Amino acid sequence: MIKFIARRVFFSIPVLVISSFIVFWGIRETFDPTAKYRTSKDATRLIAEKRKELGLDRPIVVQWWTWATRFVRGDWGVSASTNGKVTAMTSRALGFTVQLIFWGVLISLVVAIAVGVYSAVRQYSVADVALTGLSYLGVAMPPFWFALLAIQFLSVEPKLRWHLDRPIFYFVGLHSTGQSGFNMDYVRHLVLPVLTLTVQTVAVWSRFQRAAMLDVLSADYIRTARAKGLRRRQVIFKHALRNALLPLVSQTAVDAGALFGGLIITESIFSIPGMGRLFIAALLVGDVNVILAWMLVGAVFVILFNLLADVVYGILDPRIRVQ
Amino acid sequence: MTLSDEVAKTLSNVRLDEIIEVMPEADEGDLELVAGAEPVPRSQFQLITRRFLRHKAAVFSLLMIIVLLVMCFGAQWVAPFPQNKQDLLAPLAGPSRHHLFGVDQLGRDYFTEVLYAGRVSLKIGIAVGLLSTVVGFTAGAIAGYFGNVIDNLLMRFTDLFLVIPGIAVLAIALKYFGYRDVTIILVLGGLFWMSVARVVRSQVLSLREKEFVEAARASGASSWRIITRHILPNMLGPIMVNATLGIAGAIVTEATLSFLGFGVQPPQSSWGKMLSDAEGQIGGKAAYLLYFPGLMLLIIVLCVNFLGDGLRDAFDPQAKH
């Protein structure tokens, strides 16, 4: 198992090296970190000084190599816009992002599995048809528009209509000022962003779960289980569901990257200071250290999700347990 | 009650369609094996068209897409007002008979603005869909057919862009080449072709082992001829479905990027850009500005997805979804 994990991680290194170089190069070509000194007195001298200090006078490969060796040693440099340490910024932002992903994935999975199993067991029922229609809507819904509508209809409108002091669901940050920890305030902040994150995943995953469940329900061993007199509930949850979870596990892993990317929208709209917001702010000004940190943390996240999927796969299906 | 009774009872409680996947309805239009009747000969194209026309949602979606295309690209004739015409006395007037979608902050008729913005959104979406299909097909076919080195190269290249964020590529390209529609189209096309290439590659891998390809090769057909005359027609279905879904994906991607400020720039507008401009109206009296561009996005994507479904069923009636 450990050997397998080590091999997977090892093989992803070249991709990370090359992609970090491409992005480093692209940002350096298009954004000039010394642009902010152009208007200052004595600009030519100051810019030349700063260029030397930042190492911009050296070849791009050397610049990248300097960044890479420092990055590996844990020195991720400073942000060009705030001068703050990138490691500190990243770890602070990562906290918010991990919370969103945790709740997003958890709720998506629970809802998608419940909906998928229900529609499969009651195939072509009214509920199944309605849920199918909803999933079409969910797939086609642009997430950022959904977020705007959710703010309008679930937060602002009710507040105005019923003359509330505070909206039922907040849409800025994850805590009110002075609040922390897991409490009602947190939940009221969490509902709208998590809803935004889950719309598309629930729509796609529930269809996936339904198809997988239908597939399994038509298998011979299910007929055998039913024929020998097992209860319907037992057959569905013990025999069928466990096998029907397999495709969803790999789908979840595949969608992990999309989830991490989707945070850019959610965090921007709901003003949550997580990784996505950090990344967008950095991209606007070409803050290369922050951009690369975001990219590599995202890559590690995707790799971890894939590994997790493989482990869960092994637990669910002993036949394909890795050696 | 004996055991066999019990088994019989259990079996009778089990609904047949829960256990046995119901066979797709026999396509009576394909064969028309009515006793005594002469079978009607039909070409492959006719069969596909007949199956497509039977998919009601897809046909309706196709009509809807055509209507939207005509309205947006014929905006100079369809729109009730000239583009950018301001009525300074009535900014932010709500939807009415006169102004179907209301009036925006600058006093422009919002319906007109939505149509003109739709041009940009649809143009980018369709161009990206076509570009990525052509490039993806070429790369996928070469990789699948000639295998090994090129194949490996393609797969590694695809891996690379799983890590490099598309939005960063777009930001760099827009900064480097300056803002133009073509830049957005090329960048999105450059990111979208890889998934097409993967589909094509896997199809080609299985098709090239088929007997008819072997027969063609035995009779001396060139690789080019085999790919274009024997393999391409056999995978037209998946390619068309992918191209359609690619268009939907490109429209949403463009809208999202424009919303975040990394896409269409003023004075150009697209549905995503309009939503970005209207974001400040949340909770205000002009919240309607948020509804219409998003609604257009939702409708077009929904229709394109249904169209893709219809095409898949038409080309491959046995496919399960």
Chai-1 contact restraints between the chains, C-beta under 6 A:
chainA,res_idxA,chainB,res_idxB,connection_type,confidence,min_distance_angstrom,max_distance_angstrom,comment,restraint_id
A,V15,B,D159,contact,1.0,0.0,6.0,A-B,restraint_1
A,V15,B,L160,contact,1.0,0.0,6.0,A-B,restraint_2
A,V15,B,V163,contact,1.0,0.0,6.0,A-B,restraint_3
A,S19,B,L160,contact,1.0,0.0,6.0,A-B,restraint_4
A,S19,B,V163,contact,1.0,0.0,6.0,A-B,restraint_5
A,S19,B,I164,contact,1.0,0.0,6.0,A-B,restraint_6
A,V23,B,A168,contact,1.0,0.0,6.0,A-B,restraint_7
A,G26,B,I172,contact,1.0,0.0,6.0,A-B,restraint_8
A,T30,B,I172,contact,1.0,0.0,6.0,A-B,restraint_9
A,T30,B,K175,contact,1.0,0.0,6.0,A-B,restraint_10
A,T30,B,Y176,contact,1.0,0.0,6.0,A-B,restraint_11
A,A140,B,L298,contact,1.0,0.0,6.0,A-B,restraint_12
A,A140,B,V301,contact,1.0,0.0,6.0,A-B,restraint_13
A,A140,B,L302,contact,1.0,0.0,6.0,A-B,restraint_14
A,A140,B,N305,contact,1.0,0.0,6.0,A-B,restraint_15
A,P142,B,V252,contact,1.0,0.0,6.0,A-B,restraint_16
A,P142,B,A255,contact,1.0,0.0,6.0,A-B,restraint_17
A,P142,B,L297,contact,1.0,0.0,6.0,A-B,restraint_18
A,F144,B,T256,contact,1.0,0.0,6.0,A-B,restraint_19
A,F144,B,F259,contact,1.0,0.0,6.0,A-B,restraint_20
A,W145,B,G294,contact,1.0,0.0,6.0,A-B,restraint_21
A,L148,B,L290,contact,1.0,0.0,6.0,A-B,restraint_22
A,I151,B,I282,contact,1.0,0.0,6.0,A-B,restraint_23
A,Q152,B,I282,contact,1.0,0.0,6.0,A-B,restraint_24
A,Q152,B,A287,contact,1.0,0.0,6.0,A-B,restraint_25
A,V156,B,I282,contact,1.0,0.0,6.0,A-B,restraint_26
A,V156,B,G283,contact,1.0,0.0,6.0,A-B,restraint_27
A,S218,B,E21,contact,1.0,0.0,6.0,A-B,restraint_28
A,R223,B,I19,contact,1.0,0.0,6.0,A-B,restraint_29
A,R226,B,V14,contact,1.0,0.0,6.0,A-B,restraint_30
A,A227,B,V7,contact,1.0,0.0,6.0,A-B,restraint_31
A,G229,B,T10,contact,1.0,0.0,6.0,A-B,restraint_32
A,L283,B,A171,contact,1.0,0.0,6.0,A-B,restraint_33
A,A299,B,V163,contact,1.0,0.0,6.0,A-B,restraint_34
